[in-house]
Amino acid sequence: MTRDLARRDFLKGSAAIAGAAAAGAFSCVEIASAAPIEVPTVDKLSIRVLVDSSFDLFFKPKQSGGVTIAPPPRSADYQKSLHNEWGLSLWLESEAKGAQRTLMLDYGYTPEVLLNNMALVGVDPAKLDALIVSHGHYDHFGGLNGFLDKFRDKLPADVKLYAGGEDNFCHRVSATPTKGQFNDFGTLDRRQLAAQRVTTVLCETPTVIAGHAFTTGKITRRSIERVLPQTWVEFGIKDGLGCNASHYLPAEMDGKIVPDEHIHEHATCFNVRDFGLVVISSCGHVGIVNSVKQAQEVSGIQKVHAIVGGFHLGPAPKDYLTEVVAEIKKLDPDVLIPMHCSGLNFVQEATAQMGDKVLVTTTGSRLSFGI
């Protein structure tokens, strides 16, 4: 699909959502502009890993390809420790021409772990300029409401949550051994966000955030990658909870439970001066190569400095994993930094193919770019 056709489809979809909002179905919702973006450039970027799936007390500093990773701070109170869980939350700080911006990307699985780790690493919610959620999986938004309960009054009065699109608010379920029966996997509740005075911005097209970052918008599937089986998704709205799929799916899909294709998962990106793109994929269900190529297309920048985050290749079969890593290698990033759902199998295969370009992190560590 060409970009013009994609934009035309998006405008039609935006009209559908706007109509629903006017009818009172949603509140506190904005639609990102379909106009081309002007990609900002930052001088420095740091990523603090607030929540990830592992914590290494003996983590040593690392440096490669112009990227430095510092170990997490040690608590002065021996009774307190960083916690890890299945999920991801990243604290993003950037600087451009002396101006600082702070963003928060995803919120882990539980507020207890997120709030504990925020306190121990010493981040200040009062500095936040915007919030981002990558996709509609509970291990990426589970801590959000607890975070807002504690810190909403410290955030900007007009704070916005940038979501990839309407699909982020669909109800997710997981299959059970009994065919046709599912376990609940939660729903990102727009009603709770509205109650917290948080405006949701649907970013189906590329969107600049706080003048420093940009999102990819809907990611085109153009590589050999495929969505590996995991959750299922239920389309439709019940009592105000769920997603209005009518603007991007046939009407007969309403109420259906189908395998999850993560239609509106998006990646968060920075262009670091003299280094190139830092592409952050929280889970990469739609493919990490697809995500990076989308960032290159919408930015017009081909140089990839770093590919960071969850790549969802833990469940990948060996032959497929080998092929995907070979495609990542062709992108020629300076560094590759797997987290969360990437999998130990991915780390081993990527290291075999890409050597010391592969850097692992731990909960609480700090990644620095452009310094």
C-alpha positions as semicolon CSV with decimal commas, in nm:
position;residue;x (nm);y (nm);z (nm)
1;M;0,000;0,000;0,000
2;T;0,141;0,345;-0,088
3;R;0,173;0,612;0,175
4;D;-0,096;0,824;0,001
5;L;-0,341;0,534;0,010
6;A;-0,251;0,463;0,370
7;R;-0,314;0,824;0,464
8;R;-0,648;0,825;0,279
9;D;-0,755;0,512;0,466
10;F;-0,645;0,670;0,791
11;L;-0,847;0,986;0,726
12;K;-1,156;0,775;0,664
13;G;-1,087;0,591;0,987
14;S;-1,030;0,914;1,176
15;A;-1,370;1,036;1,065
16;A;-1,525;0,719;1,204
17;I;-1,357;0,763;1,541
18;A;-1,442;1,133;1,550
19;G;-1,804;1,043;1,487
20;A;-1,800;0,795;1,772
21;A;-1,641;1,051;2,001
22;A;-1,904;1,308;1,907
23;A;-2,173;1,055;1,992
24;G;-2,028;1,021;2,341
25;A;-1,871;0,677;2,296
26;F;-1,526;0,804;2,392
27;S;-1,396;1,097;2,592
28;C;-1,057;1,269;2,604
29;V;-0,948;1,130;2,265
30;E;-0,741;1,303;1,998
31;I;-0,643;1,182;1,651
32;A;-0,285;1,237;1,540
33;S;-0,245;1,439;1,221
34;A;-0,206;1,246;0,897
35;A;0,035;1,509;0,759
36;P;0,401;1,411;0,708
37;I;0,616;1,473;1,012
38;E;0,937;1,670;1,043
39;V;1,163;1,438;1,240
40;P;1,340;1,613;1,529
41;T;1,706;1,562;1,616
42;V;1,835;1,528;1,972
43;D;2,189;1,574;2,096
44;K;2,169;1,319;2,376
45;L;1,940;1,037;2,482
46;S;1,929;0,815;2,787
47;I;1,704;0,518;2,861
48;R;1,655;0,402;3,219
49;V;1,517;0,049;3,244
50;L;1,249;0,080;3,513
51;V;1,104;-0,268;3,471
52;D;1,238;-0,570;3,286
53;S;1,232;-0,944;3,335
54;S;1,568;-0,980;3,511
55;F;1,788;-0,803;3,763
56;D;2,163;-0,861;3,794
57;L;2,315;-0,723;4,115
58;F;2,665;-0,766;3,970
59;F;2,596;-0,597;3,636
60;K;2,913;-0,432;3,504
61;P;2,936;-0,115;3,290
62;K;2,948;-0,175;2,915
63;Q;3,041;0,032;2,613
64;S;3,016;-0,043;2,243
65;G;2,934;0,140;1,921
66;G;2,905;0,478;2,090
67;V;2,660;0,347;2,354
68;T;2,733;0,325;2,727
69;I;2,534;0,113;2,973
70;A;2,571;0,194;3,343
71;P;2,469;-0,045;3,621
72;P;2,167;0,024;3,841
73;P;2,221;0,226;4,158
74;R;2,261;0,035;4,483
75;S;2,007;0,103;4,755
76;A;2,138;0,243;5,081
77;D;1,871;0,038;5,258
78;Y;1,961;-0,332;5,249
79;Q;1,593;-0,422;5,294
80;K;1,501;-0,265;4,961
81;S;1,582;-0,406;4,618
82;L;1,486;-0,352;4,258
83;H;1,219;-0,598;4,151
84;N;1,181;-0,766;3,815
85;E;0,874;-0,916;3,652
86;W;0,741;-1,010;3,311
87;G;0,690;-0,671;3,153
88;L;0,869;-0,357;3,042
89;S;0,883;0,009;3,141
90;L;1,137;0,261;3,011
91;W;1,219;0,615;3,122
92;L;1,341;0,827;2,828
93;E;1,538;1,149;2,876
94;S;1,660;1,354;2,582
95;E;1,837;1,683;2,524
96;A;1,834;1,905;2,215
97;K;1,999;2,248;2,203
98;G;1,994;2,262;2,582
99;A;1,626;2,174;2,616
100;Q;1,538;1,858;2,810
101;R;1,238;1,631;2,758
102;T;1,127;1,329;2,962
103;L;0,893;1,058;2,839
104;M;0,769;0,732;2,989
105;L;0,720;0,431;2,763
106;D;0,509;0,145;2,903
107;Y;0,437;0,065;3,268
108;G;0,523;-0,297;3,344
109;Y;0,287;-0,563;3,477
110;T;0,207;-0,431;3,826
111;P;0,212;-0,089;3,991
112;E;0,387;-0,233;4,298
113;V;0,699;-0,326;4,101
114;L;0,693;-0,010;3,890
115;L;0,658;0,228;4,187
116;N;0,921;0,041;4,389
117;N;1,175;0,064;4,109
118;M;1,099;0,426;4,027
119;A;1,172;0,520;4,387
120;L;1,496;0,322;4,402
121;V;1,645;0,454;4,077
122;G;1,538;0,807;4,164
123;V;1,335;0,924;3,865
124;D;1,111;1,229;3,912
125;P;0,756;1,208;3,767
126;A;0,728;1,587;3,788
127;K;0,971;1,606;3,494
128;L;0,752;1,403;3,259
129;D;0,632;1,573;2,942
130;A;0,427;1,286;2,793
131;L;0,331;0,920;2,826
132;I;0,346;0,648;2,560
133;V;0,197;0,299;2,546
134;S;0,329;0,062;2,282
135;H;0,041;-0,185;2,252
136;G;-0,249;-0,342;2,436
137;H;-0,077;-0,616;2,637
138;Y;-0,120;-0,612;3,015
139;D;0,253;-0,652;3,079
140;H;0,298;-0,310;2,920
141;F;0,006;-0,118;3,072
142;G;-0,064;-0,309;3,396
143;G;0,115;-0,053;3,616
144;L;-0,036;0,253;3,448
145;N;-0,341;0,313;3,667
146;G;-0,142;0,269;3,987
147;F;0,120;0,509;3,852
148;L;-0,150;0,767;3,776
149;D;-0,314;0,719;4,115
150;K;0,013;0,811;4,284
151;F;0,159;1,071;4,051
152;R;-0,120;1,231;3,845
153;D;-0,099;1,561;4,033
154;K;0,274;1,585;3,951
155;L;0,214;1,549;3,576
156;P;0,123;1,833;3,338
157;A;-0,243;1,932;3,361
158;D;-0,287;1,852;2,990
159;V;-0,075;1,533;2,989
160;K;-0,128;1,301;2,693
161;L;-0,093;0,928;2,645
162;Y;0,024;0,841;2,294
163;A;-0,119;0,505;2,185
164;G;-0,060;0,329;1,855
165;G;-0,428;0,326;1,762
166;E;-0,771;0,194;1,843
167;D;-0,650;-0,168;1,852
168;N;-0,453;-0,086;2,168
169;F;-0,782;-0,073;2,358
170;C;-0,920;-0,410;2,247
171;H;-0,986;-0,685;2,501
172;R;-0,711;-0,949;2,500
173;V;-0,752;-1,313;2,602
174;S;-0,526;-1,618;2,606
175;A;-0,615;-1,966;2,484
176;T;-0,670;-2,257;2,724
177;P;-0,627;-2,629;2,652
178;T;-1,005;-2,641;2,592
179;K;-1,086;-2,527;2,240
180;G;-1,299;-2,213;2,234
181;Q;-1,230;-2,125;2,599
182;F;-1,005;-1,837;2,696
183;N;-0,852;-1,672;3,000
184;D;-0,881;-1,297;3,047
185;F;-0,568;-1,090;2,970
186;G;-0,710;-0,747;3,042
187;T;-0,813;-0,432;2,860
188;L;-0,657;-0,087;2,860
189;D;-0,950;0,113;2,995
190;R;-1,002;0,450;2,829
191;R;-1,267;0,538;3,089
192;Q;-1,009;0,524;3,367
193;L;-0,771;0,740;3,166
194;A;-1,044;0,998;3,115
195;A;-1,121;0,992;3,488
196;Q;-0,753;1,068;3,550
197;R;-0,772;1,365;3,309
198;V;-0,538;1,197;3,061
199;T;-0,599;1,268;2,694
200;T;-0,538;0,971;2,465
201;V;-0,381;1,044;2,126
202;L;-0,433;0,773;1,864
203;C;-0,116;0,762;1,654
204;E;-0,202;0,545;1,356
205;T;0,026;0,772;1,155
206;P;0,377;0,887;1,254
207;T;0,362;1,140;1,537
208;V;0,618;1,375;1,695
209;I;0,611;1,363;2,076
210;A;0,728;1,654;2,294
211;G;0,936;1,787;2,006
212;H;1,208;1,522;2,058
213;A;1,074;1,172;1,980
214;F;0,860;1,030;1,704
215;T;0,648;0,720;1,665
216;T;0,634;0,499;1,359
217;G;0,257;0,490;1,323
218;K;0,103;0,169;1,192
219;I;0,385;-0,064;1,088
220;T;0,381;-0,208;0,738
221;R;0,449;-0,583;0,720
222;R;0,720;-0,599;0,454
223;S;0,983;-0,850;0,572
224;I;0,995;-1,228;0,621
225;E;0,871;-1,179;0,978
226;R;0,539;-1,309;1,108
227;V;0,338;-1,264;1,427
228;L;0,425;-1,556;1,651
229;P;0,124;-1,718;1,824
230;Q;0,042;-1,569;2,160
231;T;-0,275;-1,381;2,262
232;W;-0,616;-1,357;2,101
233;V;-0,814;-1,037;2,065
234;E;-1,183;-0,958;2,099
235;F;-1,314;-0,679;1,881
236;G;-1,597;-0,460;2,003
237;I;-1,709;-0,244;2,295
238;K;-1,907;-0,364;2,597
239;D;-2,027;-0,110;2,853
240;G;-1,771;0,141;2,726
241;L;-1,479;-0,099;2,754
242;G;-1,294;-0,223;2,447
243;C;-1,220;-0,100;2,096
244;N;-1,427;0,037;1,812
245;A;-1,294;-0,169;1,522
246;S;-1,546;-0,047;1,265
247;H;-1,307;0,201;1,102
248;Y;-1,037;-0,052;1,018
249;L;-1,208;-0,393;1,000
250;P;-1,520;-0,533;0,831
251;A;-1,839;-0,493;1,033
252;E;-1,879;-0,868;1,072
253;M;-1,565;-0,875;1,290
254;D;-1,752;-0,702;1,573
255;G;-1,770;-0,935;1,873
256;K;-1,531;-1,190;1,723
257;I;-1,233;-1,342;1,909
258;V;-0,946;-1,398;1,667
259;P;-0,566;-1,446;1,678
260;D;-0,397;-1,117;1,768
261;E;-0,227;-0,939;1,479
262;H;-0,134;-0,628;1,683
263;I;-0,268;-0,396;1,417
264;H;-0,167;-0,075;1,594
265;E;0,150;-0,165;1,779
266;H;0,401;0,114;1,719
267;A;0,767;0,184;1,795
268;T;0,913;0,493;1,964
269;C;1,216;0,649;1,795
270;F;1,480;0,919;1,830
271;N;1,723;1,064;1,578
272;V;2,048;1,122;1,766
273;R;2,273;1,383;1,607
274;D;2,575;1,233;1,425
275;F;2,468;0,879;1,520
276;G;2,132;0,803;1,357
277;L;1,811;0,633;1,462
278;V;1,742;0,473;1,799
279;V;1,439;0,251;1,745
280;I;1,265;0,126;2,061
281;S;1,037;-0,170;2,010
282;S;0,863;-0,266;2,333
283;C;0,760;-0,609;2,203
284;G;0,795;-0,613;1,825
285;H;0,507;-0,854;1,764
286;V;0,478;-0,718;1,409
287;G;0,850;-0,780;1,352
288;I;1,156;-0,588;1,466
289;V;1,285;-0,561;1,109
290;N;0,946;-0,427;1,000
291;S;0,958;-0,177;1,285
292;V;1,303;-0,046;1,194
293;K;1,220;-0,021;0,824
294;Q;0,906;0,174;0,912
295;A;1,114;0,416;1,120
296;Q;1,354;0,459;0,828
297;E;1,071;0,523;0,585
298;V;0,881;0,779;0,790
299;S;1,197;0,964;0,896
300;G;1,390;0,948;0,570
301;I;1,696;0,850;0,778
302;Q;1,866;0,524;0,687
303;K;2,143;0,509;0,949
304;V;2,042;0,288;1,242
305;H;2,237;0,360;1,559
306;A;2,057;0,126;1,798
307;I;1,770;-0,122;1,804
308;V;1,639;-0,150;2,158
309;G;1,368;-0,334;2,349
310;G;1,154;-0,644;2,329
311;F;1,167;-0,836;2,001
312;H;0,930;-1,123;2,093
313;L;1,155;-1,395;1,958
314;G;1,169;-1,605;2,273
315;P;0,911;-1,848;2,125
316;A;1,073;-1,851;1,780
317;P;1,179;-2,184;1,625
318;K;1,550;-2,213;1,552
319;D;1,538;-2,182;1,173
320;Y;1,309;-1,879;1,184
321;L;1,519;-1,713;1,456
322;T;1,836;-1,758;1,253
323;E;1,670;-1,602;0,950
324;V;1,536;-1,302;1,142
325;V;1,871;-1,229;1,306
326;A;2,033;-1,237;0,961
327;E;1,780;-0,973;0,848
328;I;1,855;-0,761;1,155
329;K;2,226;-0,784;1,075
330;K;2,157;-0,644;0,726
331;L;2,018;-0,327;0,890
332;D;2,375;-0,274;1,020
333;P;2,294;-0,115;1,358
334;D;2,582;0,005;1,573
335;V;2,432;-0,186;1,866
336;L;2,148;-0,429;1,932
337;I;2,001;-0,420;2,284
338;P;1,745;-0,697;2,353
339;M;1,512;-0,682;2,654
340;H;1,196;-0,838;2,793
341;C;1,047;-1,093;2,549
342;S;1,347;-1,115;2,314
343;G;1,454;-1,446;2,467
344;L;1,785;-1,601;2,570
345;N;1,773;-1,794;2,242
346;F;1,772;-1,460;2,059
347;V;2,065;-1,324;2,261
348;Q;2,269;-1,636;2,182
349;E;2,187;-1,633;1,809
350;A;2,238;-1,257;1,774
351;T;2,573;-1,278;1,954
352;A;2,678;-1,561;1,724
353;Q;2,597;-1,353;1,416
354;M;2,672;-0,998;1,536
355;G;2,933;-1,036;1,808
356;D;2,996;-0,745;2,044
357;K;2,727;-0,535;1,879
358;V;2,485;-0,717;2,111
359;L;2,453;-0,558;2,456
360;V;2,238;-0,698;2,734
361;T;2,091;-0,487;3,014
362;T;1,928;-0,537;3,352
363;T;1,644;-0,376;3,544
364;G;1,764;-0,038;3,669
365;S;2,048;0,007;3,419
366;R;2,091;0,328;3,222
367;L;2,171;0,341;2,849
368;S;2,333;0,656;2,711
369;F;2,346;0,761;2,345
370;G;2,521;1,057;2,185
371;I;2,747;1,117;2,486
